[in-house]
């Protein structure tokens, strides 16, 4: 039975990592779900206040990395709030409109359209901002992936 429990916990963590590229999947909730499942299946005793404090800090870093990476990516390339909002909407809608590649095209097109429609930026400038948005998204995925690896690593260090 123990093996089945670990398989379930692992699947929950894998879903959290899938959430890195499909933002509709709440990675942070699945990470916490894996920890809670461990407590329910085995014991909560190793998951003390220090464990939860550190994991909550990691969760805060996850949310911060997402927002800050997108903001820096758009702003560094001359974008505005319209570009940030467009990029965010494109990030959420992209995978549904264009499966697989929509996760990359969505933030780019969203930022470009946001800047073109709201700020009336020239197309060349809007494309540059779209590239910044895409780079921000990619750096966000890498950063959040690293944070999630640290979260799982710390969890395993505590429980094994």
Secondary structure, 3 states (H helix, E strand, C coil): CHHHHHHHHHHHHHHHHHCCCCCCCCHHHHHHHHHHHHHHHCCCCCCCHHHHHHHHHHHHHHHHHHHHHHHHHHHHCCCCHHHHHHHHHHHHHHHHHCCCCHHHHHHHHHHHHHHHHHCCCCHHHHHHHHHHHHHHHHHHHHHHHHHHHHHHHHHHHHHC
